Amino acid sequence: MATYKKRGYRKPKEKVEEVIGDESTNEVEGYVEGESTTEDVFNTLDEGANKAEEWVADNQKYIFGVVGVIALGVLLYMGFGKFISEPNEAEASNDAYKAQSYFMQAVDATGTAKDSLYNLALNGGEGKLGLLDVIEDYSGTKAANLSSYMAGLSYLNMNDYKNAVTHLDNYKMSDEMTGPSAFGAIGDAYAQLHTEDNPLLGDALNYYEKALQSTTNEYTTPKFLFKASVVALDLGKNDVAVKYLSRIKDEFSTSLEAGKVDALLGKAQAK
């Protein structure tokens, strides 16, 4: 079913609370000469049992109330998943489809068409929601989370680096490709925002290293090893640059970055 743009709409959120009672057990030690008798032990047990029975009788309403709250909590949790969370996720995915489609077209586009498509992805087109609408209207859903990632990359490609950082920072990493890619993209944004008056290369290196720590694969790892080494050189951290460049040579010799390593490595070692 087609869904048309509806700014400001928000789904209500429900909270499910569980009340958990602590249970304690009383152990009666065995008979020890000089401390108690068998009769004393059984008297103690009887007294304890009577007190427990009295407590249960006096607090029946409380006990049943706690049990009722726990049972209600379980039912609400199950109901939230089936009748609220699942339909909300489905609706969010449906409403995000067009915006995400614009984003994928922008990635493949060239020239001025790129910016136009990124704008449509962010703000919507043909009466459909944009990524920013999905983030606002469906907060907490998987579709909104993915939209934060796409919005961040859209802003990055449009040279709006501050908004890129904002949205990518809100993205909750979900897999071994988008996770390091989001960290690395934040690194790219900080590298672009760096000036003498606002030095941000340290932040850029930090995010490139987060990308490296989040996962290891043949695509993102050599790319961010290379970017981290370039920034490290600019920061005067030649030993860090040498370490990262050496990793590319040793572990990712067939990568595109491997062909650029020797010249940079010589520069790093010379310093």
N, C-alpha and C positions, 0 to 999 in steps of 0.2 A: 504494500500500500504506500502510495506516495505521501511523504511528510513534508509539509511546507514550513518555511522559516518561522520560528516562534521564539523570539528573544525573551529572556526574563523568566521563562517557565522553569520551574524547579520541582524535582521529585521530593516528596517528604522523606525524611530519614527516620527510621525507627531504631530504638536502642533495646537491646535484649540484655537483661541483667540476670545473673544467677546468684542465688543465696546458698551458700554451702556451709552447713553446720559442722563444727569440729566434734569428733567423738573421742572420748577418753575412756580408758579401761582401768579398773582397780584390781590389782592382784593381791591376794592374801597369801602371805608366806606360810610355809609349813611350820609345824610345831617346833618350838625351840625351848628346851628346858630352862626354867627360871624366868621366862618372858611371858608365856601364855599357857593356857590349858586348852584341851580340845573343845571343852564347853565354851570357853571364851571366844575361840575361833568361830564356832557356829553362831554364837550370839552376835558377833561382829557381822557375819554374813547376813543374819536375819535383820539386824538393824539397818544394814546397807540396803538390803532389798526393800524394806519397808519405806526407807527414805526415797529410794528410786521410784517406788510405786506412788508415793505421795507427790513427788515432783511431777511425774507423768500426769497424774490426775489433776494437779493444780495448773498444769501448762498444756493441756490438751489442745486448746485453741491455738496456742503459739506453735506447737509441733505440727498440727495439721496445716497451719498457715504457711510454715516453711516448706513442707512437702508440696503444698499447693503451688507455691511460688516457683519451686524447682520444676515441677511438672509443667507449669504454664510457660516457664522459660524455654524448656525443650520444645514445646509445641510451637511457640512463637518463632524460635530459631528455624525449625523445620518449615514453618509456614512462610517465613521471610524468604528463605531460599527458593521455595517453589512458586509462591504467588506474587512476590514483590521483586526479589533480586533477579531471578531468571527473566521474567518479562521485561524488566527495566534494562537489562543487558541486551536483550534482543532488540528492543526499541532503539537503544542508543546505537547499536551496530547498524541498524537500518538507516537511521538519520545521519550517521557519519559516512555512509558509503560514498555519496557523491563528492564530499569534500576530500576524502581520501583518494578517490579516483582522479580528481584534479591534481592532487599532489603527485601521484605516480606519473601522470602525463607531463607535469612540469619537470620531473627528474629526467625524462627522456627527451624533452624539448630542447631547442637551440635558439639562440638569439633573443629578440625581444619577447617572443612567445613565452619564454620561461617566467619572467616577472609577472606577466598577465595571468598565467596559470597558478603561480604561487599566491597571487592576490585572491583569485577565485577560491583556492583551497582554504585560505585563511578566513575569508569573509563570506563565502557562499556565492552561489549563482543559480540561475533558473529557479528561484524561489526556494532553494534547499539550504540547509544549514551549512555554515563553514566550520572549520576546525575550532575556531574560537567559541562559536555557539555551542558546539558539542562539549567542550571543556566546561563551559559555564552551566549548561542545562543538565548534564549527566555526570556531574562530579562523583568520583568514586568508582565509576565503571571502567571496564577494560578499554572500551571505545574511547573514553575521555583520556585515559592514560596514553594510549597510542596516539591520540590527537595532539597531546602535549609534545610528544617526540617529533611528530610531523610538523607541527607549528614552529618548533625550535629550529628545525632544519630549513624550513621555508624562510624564516627571518634571517638565518645565517646566509642563505643564498641571495637574499635581497640586501645584504650588507647592513641589516639592522641588528647589530651584535648584542646590544643590551637586552632586547626582547628575546633574542635567541637564547641567551644565558638563562633568562627567567623561565622560559618554557622547558628547556632541556633539563634544568635543575629540578623541575617538578615531576619529571618523568621517572617512574619507578621501573628500574631495569628488569626486563623479563626474559631475555634470552642472550645467548652468547654472541650474537651479532649486533643487535640494537643497543645492548648494554655498553660495551666498549665504544661503540660508535657515538653514543650520546656523550660519554665522558670526553672523547676525543674532539667532538664538535664544540664542547664548552672550551676546551683548550684552544681550538682554532679562534673562537670568538675573543678570548682574552689576549691572544697573540695579536689580533687585529686592533683591539682597543688599547694596546700598550703605547704609551708615549713617555717622553722623558719626565713630564710632569705627573704622569699617572702610570708608574711602572707596574706592568702586570705580567711580565714574562715568567716570573716565579709561579704565579697562579696557572699560567698556561702549562708549564712543566709539570706542576702538581696534577693537573687533570689528564695530561698525557700518561703519566705514571699510573693514575687510577685506571685508565683504560687498559694498560698493560697488566695490571694486577687482577682485573676482573675476569679475564679469560685469556686463553692462548689459542689462536687459530692462524691459518695460513694467509688470511686476508687482512684482518685489522692489526695483528701483532707487528708485522714488519713495517706497516704504514706508520704506526704510532711510535715505534722504536726510532724510526728515521726522524719524525717530527720532534720527538723528545731530544734527540741528539743535536739537532740544529739549534733548538732553544737553549740547550745546555751549553753549547759553544758560545752563544751570544751572552750567556750569563757568566762565562769564564769557568764553567764547571767541565773542564776538559776530560777529567777522568771519567765522569758520568757519560760524556759523549763517546769516549772510546769504548766503554763497556757496552753501550747500546748498539753502536756500529758493529762491534765485534760479534754481538749476538746475531745480527742480520747475516753476516758472512757465514757464521757457523751453523745457524739453525734454519735460515731462510734463504739459502743460496740461489734458489730458483725464482725468488720474488722480484718484482719490478724494482724495488728499492735496492736490491743487492747490486745492481748495475751502477748505482750512484755512490756506493759506500767508499770506494778506494780514495777518491779525491778528498772527501770530507774526513776520512780517517787519517790521511796524511797530514791534513791541516790540524786536526785535534792533537795528534802525537807530536807535531812540531812545536806546538805551543807548550 
